[in-house]
Amino acid sequence: MASLCFQSPSKPISYFHPKSNPSPPLFAKVSVFRCRASVQTLVAVEPEPVFVSVKTFAPATVANLGPGFDFLGCAVDGLGDHVTLRVDPSVRAGEISIAEITGTTTKLSTNPLRNCAGIAAIATMKMLGIRSVGLSLDLHKGLPLGSGLGSSAASAAAAAVAVNEIFGRKLGSDQLVLAGLESEAKVSGYHADNIAPAIMGGFVLIRNYEPLDLKPLRFPSDKDLFFVLVSPEFEAPTKKMRAALPTEIPMVHHVWNSSQAAALVAAVLEGDAVMLGKALSSDKIVEPTRAPLIPGMEAVKKAALEAGAFGCTISGAGPTAVAVIDSEEKGQVIGEKMVEAFWKVGHLKSVASVKKLDKVGARLVNSISR
């Protein structure tokens, strides 16, 4: 049995009323949660592989969605990572090797213990109790590192699903999220707002981490929703962006963000893209701290809203900006204005794309039977 999560010291978050006496203000210590669960074998009998090889895909994700820091996220269609997994007699039984990394970056480690895909694959193998078969893995990165689109989560999700598929799909989505969380914990922190939607698709609310409790939020199929994603040539490492977060916030901001997160959830369930955009744009805690670290971000948000976007914020830790609208054609126009603002104000080249919600999540693309 291997440790899945870790306990690390963290600074408390303080809530205070800015207009009150600062001596004994409303002050509450809120510890950053860390799951104390562990990877255990979850099947009674070690399964045999049902395929010789599989290829899987996991989508990009937008975490936080403004006020939903660390507990809301969604998957977006068309962007993501691929994993090809093979039964490999040359690999020691019970182990996995990373044979090749291609795509947007090749600078990732091929050591499975230092690679997001490798860590998630190992965790999934442990859950399945795999001891008799060796595996080799190829990772094709469709997402750049540090983009704010869940690059590490896409790799982890694709790998976890690949292992599960090659052994006959014995694990459920919640268990695969736990496997992916082991990877996320070692890369950027123990948060599921990327890995959960990457595996499950759609919008996901993380109600609790200990134990993990995930709530899929169904956006009505008869309603239109498009994401305008604008990614500048600028890297914003998640750990660096998390380190910039405040340790004290005004109580009024806590109340405000709570109400906006609730409105965002209601908007998703009702299919109200306008209200979703308003709530997404309303973060008063995280975005104000991170936006100044991304050249031109504040101007990009202003340009998006002036062009007709229902809302705009930072995707995850950034630097990608995400706006929402109900028309692909309008989204193209908004994207052009956002790209222009990144260049004029931030002096950054950027690329815009307009994507729908990915309602499926990580999935099998093809397979070769034994």
BELWOHU-V819916 format. One record per pair of residues at least 4 apart in sequence whose C-alpha atoms are under 7 Angstrom apart, sorted by the first residue. I is the first residue (numbers start at 1). J is the second residue. If there is no record, write none. Layout:
i->I j->J
i->I j->J
//
This chain:
i->1 j->39
i->1 j->40
i->2 j->38
i->2 j->39
i->3 j->38
i->3 j->39
i->4 j->37
i->4 j->38
i->4 j->39
i->4 j->182
i->5 j->34
i->5 j->35
i->5 j->36
i->5 j->37
i->5 j->38
i->5 j->182
i->5 j->185
i->6 j->34
i->6 j->35
i->6 j->36
i->7 j->34
i->10 j->31
i->10 j->32
i->11 j->247
i->12 j->29
i->12 j->30
i->12 j->31
i->12 j->247
i->13 j->29
i->13 j->30
i->13 j->247
i->13 j->248
i->14 j->27
i->14 j->28
i->14 j->29
i->14 j->247
i->14 j->248
i->14 j->249
i->15 j->26
i->15 j->27
i->15 j->28
i->15 j->248
i->15 j->249
i->15 j->250
i->15 j->251
i->16 j->25
i->16 j->26
i->16 j->27
i->16 j->249
i->16 j->250
i->16 j->251
i->17 j->25
i->17 j->26
i->17 j->250
i->17 j->251
i->17 j->252
i->18 j->250
i->20 j->25
i->21 j->25
i->34 j->190
i->35 j->209
i->35 j->210
i->39 j->123
i->39 j->126
i->39 j->127
i->40 j->126
i->40 j->127
i->41 j->126
i->41 j->127
i->41 j->128
i->41 j->129
i->42 j->127
i->42 j->128
i->43 j->128
i->46 j->128
i->46 j->129
i->46 j->130
i->47 j->167
i->48 j->167
i->49 j->166
i->49 j->167
i->49 j->168
i->50 j->166
i->50 j->167
i->50 j->168
i->50 j->369
i->50 j->370
i->51 j->166
i->51 j->367
i->51 j->368
i->51 j->369
i->51 j->370
i->52 j->86
i->52 j->87
i->52 j->368
i->52 j->369
i->52 j->370
i->53 j->85
i->53 j->86
i->53 j->87
i->53 j->166
i->53 j->367
i->53 j->368
i->54 j->84
i->54 j->85
i->54 j->86
i->54 j->162
i->54 j->166
i->54 j->366
i->54 j->367
i->54 j->368
i->55 j->82
i->55 j->83
i->55 j->84
i->55 j->85
i->55 j->162
i->55 j->364
i->55 j->365
i->55 j->366
i->55 j->367
i->56 j->82
i->56 j->83
i->56 j->84
i->56 j->158
i->56 j->162
i->56 j->363
i->56 j->364
i->56 j->365
i->57 j->80
i->57 j->81
i->57 j->82
i->57 j->83
i->57 j->158
i->57 j->362
i->57 j->363
i->57 j->364
i->57 j->365
i->58 j->80
i->58 j->81
i->58 j->82
i->58 j->154
i->58 j->157
i->58 j->158
i->58 j->198
i->58 j->199
i->58 j->361
i->58 j->362
i->58 j->363
i->59 j->75
i->59 j->76
i->59 j->77
i->59 j->78
i->59 j->79
i->59 j->80
i->59 j->81
i->59 j->154
i->59 j->198
i->59 j->361
i->59 j->362
i->60 j->75
i->60 j->76
i->60 j->79
i->60 j->80
i->60 j->149
i->60 j->150
i->60 j->151
i->60 j->154
i->60 j->198
i->61 j->73
i->61 j->74
i->61 j->75
i->61 j->76
i->61 j->149
i->61 j->150
i->61 j->194
i->61 j->197
i->61 j->198
i->62 j->73
i->62 j->74
i->62 j->75
i->62 j->149
i->62 j->150
i->62 j->194
i->62 j->315
i->62 j->316
i->63 j->72
i->63 j->73
i->63 j->74
i->63 j->193
i->63 j->194
i->63 j->315
i->63 j->316
i->64 j->68
i->64 j->69
i->64 j->70
i->64 j->71
i->64 j->72
i->64 j->73
i->64 j->193
i->64 j->316
i->65 j->72
i->65 j->73
i->65 j->280
i->65 j->315
i->66 j->280
i->66 j->281
i->66 j->282
i->66 j->283
i->66 j->313
i->67 j->257
i->67 j->260
i->67 j->261
i->67 j->280
i->67 j->282
i->67 j->283
i->68 j->72
i->68 j->261
i->70 j->191
i->70 j->192
i->70 j->193
i->71 j->193
i->71 j->205
i->71 j->206
i->71 j->207
i->72 j->193
i->72 j->204
i->72 j->205
i->72 j->206
i->73 j->193
i->73 j->194
i->73 j->197
i->73 j->203
i->73 j->204
i->73 j->205
i->74 j->197
i->74 j->201
i->74 j->202
i->74 j->203
i->74 j->204
i->75 j->197
i->75 j->198
i->75 j->201
i->75 j->202
i->75 j->203
i->75 j->357
i->75 j->358
i->75 j->361
i->76 j->355
i->76 j->356
i->76 j->357
i->76 j->358
i->77 j->355
i->77 j->356
i->77 j->357
i->77 j->358
i->79 j->142
i->79 j->143
i->80 j->142
i->80 j->143
i->80 j->154
i->81 j->140
i->81 j->141
i->81 j->142
i->81 j->143
i->81 j->154
i->81 j->155
i->81 j->158
i->82 j->139
i->82 j->140
i->82 j->141
i->82 j->158
i->83 j->137
i->83 j->138
i->83 j->139
i->83 j->140
i->83 j->158
i->83 j->159
i->84 j->137
i->84 j->138
i->84 j->139
i->85 j->135
i->85 j->136
i->85 j->137
i->85 j->138
i->85 j->162
i->86 j->135
i->86 j->136
i->86 j->137
i->87 j->133
i->87 j->134
i->87 j->135
i->87 j->136
i->88 j->134
i->88 j->135
i->88 j->136
i->89 j->134
i->91 j->95
i->91 j->96
i->91 j->97
i->91 j->134
i->91 j->135
i->92 j->134
i->93 j->131
i->93 j->132
i->93 j->133
i->93 j->134
i->94 j->130
i->94 j->131
i->94 j->132
i->94 j->133
i->94 j->134
i->95 j->134
i->95 j->135
i->96 j->134
i->96 j->135
i->96 j->136
i->97 j->112
i->97 j->135
i->97 j->136
i->97 j->137
i->98 j->110
i->98 j->111
i->98 j->112
i->98 j->136
i->98 j->137
i->98 j->138
i->99 j->136
i->99 j->137
i->99 j->138
i->100 j->138
i->100 j->139
i->101 j->106
i->101 j->138
i->101 j->139
i->101 j->140
i->102 j->106
i->102 j->139
i->102 j->140
i->102 j->141
i->103 j->140
i->103 j->141
i->103 j->142
i->104 j->141
i->104 j->142
i->104 j->143
i->104 j->144
i->105 j->141
i->105 j->144
i->108 j->115
i->109 j->114
i->109 j->115
i->110 j->115
i->111 j->115
i->112 j->118
i->112 j->119
i->113 j->118
i->113 j->119
i->115 j->119
i->116 j->120
i->116 j->152
i->116 j->155
i->116 j->156
i->116 j->183
i->117 j->121
i->117 j->155
i->117 j->156
i->117 j->159
i->118 j->122
i->119 j->123
i->119 j->183
i->120 j->124
i->120 j->156
i->120 j->159
i->120 j->160
i->120 j->179
i->120 j->180
i->120 j->182
i->120 j->183
i->121 j->125
i->121 j->159
i->121 j->160
i->121 j->163
i->122 j->126
i->123 j->127
i->123 j->179
i->124 j->128
i->124 j->160
i->124 j->163
i->124 j->176
i->124 j->179
i->125 j->129
i->125 j->130
i->125 j->163
i->126 j->130
i->143 j->151
i->144 j->151
i->145 j->151
i->146 j->235
i->146 j->236
i->146 j->237
i->146 j->238
i->147 j->231
i->147 j->235
i->147 j->236
i->147 j->318
i->147 j->319
i->147 j->320
i->148 j->315
i->148 j->316
i->148 j->317
i->148 j->318
i->148 j->319
i->148 j->320
i->149 j->315
i->149 j->316
i->150 j->154
i->150 j->194
i->151 j->155
i->152 j->156
i->153 j->157
i->153 j->184
i->153 j->194
i->153 j->195
i->153 j->198
i->154 j->158
i->154 j->198
i->155 j->159
i->156 j->160
i->156 j->180
i->156 j->183
i->157 j->161
i->157 j->180
i->157 j->195
i->157 j->198
i->157 j->199
i->157 j->362
i->158 j->162
i->158 j->362
i->159 j->163
i->160 j->164
i->160 j->176
i->160 j->179
i->160 j->180
i->161 j->165
i->161 j->362
i->161 j->363
i->162 j->166
i->163 j->167
i->164 j->168
i->164 j->169
i->164 j->170
i->164 j->171
i->165 j->169
i->171 j->175
i->171 j->176
i->172 j->176
i->173 j->177
i->173 j->199
i->173 j->200
i->174 j->178
i->175 j->179
i->176 j->180
i->177 j->181
i->177 j->195
i->177 j->196
i->177 j->199
i->178 j->182
i->180 j->184
i->180 j->195
i->181 j->185
i->181 j->190
i->181 j->192
i->181 j->195
i->182 j->186
i->183 j->187
i->184 j->188
i->184 j->189
i->184 j->190
i->185 j->189
i->185 j->190
i->188 j->238
i->188 j->239
i->192 j->196
i->193 j->197
i->194 j->198
i->195 j->199
i->196 j->200
i->196 j->204
i->197 j->201
i->197 j->202
i->197 j->203
i->197 j->204
i->197 j->361
i->198 j->361
i->198 j->362
i->199 j->361
i->199 j->362
i->200 j->360
i->200 j->361
i->200 j->362
i->201 j->358
i->201 j->359
i->201 j->360
i->201 j->361
i->202 j->218
i->202 j->357
i->202 j->358
i->202 j->359
i->202 j->360
i->203 j->216
i->203 j->217
i->203 j->218
i->204 j->214
i->204 j->215
i->204 j->216
i->204 j->217
i->205 j->214
i->205 j->215
i->205 j->216
i->205 j->217
i->206 j->213
i->206 j->214
i->206 j->215
i->207 j->213
i->207 j->214
i->207 j->215
i->208 j->212
i->208 j->213
i->209 j->213
i->217 j->268
i->217 j->269
i->218 j->268
i->218 j->269
i->219 j->268
i->219 j->269
i->219 j->271
i->220 j->269
i->220 j->270
i->220 j->271
i->223 j->271
i->224 j->326
i->225 j->273
i->225 j->325
i->225 j->326
i->225 j->356
i->226 j->324
i->226 j->325
i->226 j->326
i->226 j->327
i->226 j->328
i->226 j->354
i->226 j->355
i->226 j->356
i->226 j->357
i->227 j->322
i->227 j->323
i->227 j->324
i->227 j->325
i->227 j->354
i->227 j->355
i->227 j->356
i->228 j->322
i->228 j->323
i->228 j->324
i->228 j->331
i->228 j->335
i->228 j->352
i->228 j->353
i->228 j->354
i->228 j->355
i->229 j->320
i->229 j->321
i->229 j->322
i->229 j->323
i->229 j->352
i->229 j->353
i->229 j->354
i->230 j->320
i->230 j->321
i->230 j->322
i->230 j->335
i->230 j->338
i->230 j->339
i->230 j->350
i->230 j->351
i->230 j->352
i->230 j->353
i->231 j->319
i->231 j->320
i->231 j->321
i->231 j->350
i->231 j->351
i->231 j->352
i->232 j->319
i->232 j->320
i->232 j->348
i->232 j->349
i->232 j->350
i->232 j->351
i->233 j->348
i->233 j->349
i->233 j->350
i->234 j->319
i->235 j->319
i->236 j->241
i->236 j->317
i->236 j->318
i->236 j->319
i->237 j->241
i->238 j->242
i->238 j->317
i->239 j->243
i->240 j->244
i->241 j->290
i->241 j->317
i->244 j->289
i->245 j->286
i->245 j->289
i->249 j->253
i->250 j->254
i->251 j->255
i->252 j->256
i->253 j->257
i->253 j->284
i->253 j->285
i->254 j->258
i->255 j->259
i->256 j->260
i->257 j->261
i->257 j->283
i->257 j->284
i->258 j->262
i->259 j->263
i->260 j->264
i->260 j->279
i->260 j->282
i->261 j->265
i->261 j->279
i->262 j->266
i->263 j->267
i->263 j->279
i->264 j->268
i->264 j->276
i->264 j->279
i->264 j->280
i->265 j->269
i->266 j->270
i->267 j->271
i->267 j->272
i->267 j->273
i->267 j->275
i->267 j->276
i->268 j->272
i->268 j->276
i->272 j->276
i->273 j->277
i->273 j->325
i->273 j->326
i->274 j->278
i->274 j->310
i->275 j->279
i->276 j->280
i->277 j->281
i->277 j->310
i->277 j->311
i->277 j->312
i->277 j->324
i->278 j->282
i->278 j->310
i->278 j->311
i->280 j->311
i->280 j->312
i->280 j->313
i->281 j->311
i->281 j->312
i->281 j->313
i->283 j->287
i->284 j->288
i->286 j->290
i->287 j->291
i->287 j->314
i->291 j->297
i->291 j->298
i->294 j->319
i->295 j->346
i->296 j->300
i->296 j->341
i->296 j->342
i->296 j->345
i->296 j->346
i->297 j->301
i->297 j->342
i->298 j->302
i->299 j->303
i->299 j->341
i->299 j->345
i->300 j->304
i->300 j->338
i->300 j->341
i->300 j->342
i->301 j->305
i->301 j->312
i->301 j->313
i->302 j->306
i->303 j->307
i->303 j->337
i->303 j->338
i->303 j->341
i->304 j->308
i->304 j->309
i->304 j->312
i->304 j->323
i->304 j->334
i->304 j->337
i->304 j->338
i->305 j->309
i->305 j->310
i->305 j->311
i->307 j->334
i->309 j->323
i->309 j->324
i->309 j->325
i->309 j->334
i->310 j->324
i->310 j->325
i->311 j->323
i->311 j->324
i->312 j->322
i->312 j->323
i->312 j->324
i->313 j->321
i->313 j->322
i->313 j->323
i->314 j->318
i->314 j->319
i->314 j->320
i->314 j->321
i->314 j->322
i->315 j->320
i->315 j->321
i->315 j->322
i->325 j->331
i->327 j->331
i->328 j->332
i->328 j->354
i->329 j->333
i->330 j->334
i->331 j->335
i->331 j->354
i->332 j->336
i->332 j->354
i->333 j->337
i->334 j->338
i->335 j->339
i->335 j->352
i->336 j->340
i->337 j->341
i->338 j->342
i->339 j->343
i->339 j->350
i->339 j->351
i->339 j->352
i->340 j->344
i->341 j->345
i->342 j->346
i->342 j->347
i->342 j->348
i->342 j->349
i->342 j->350
i->343 j->347
i->343 j->348
i->343 j->349
//
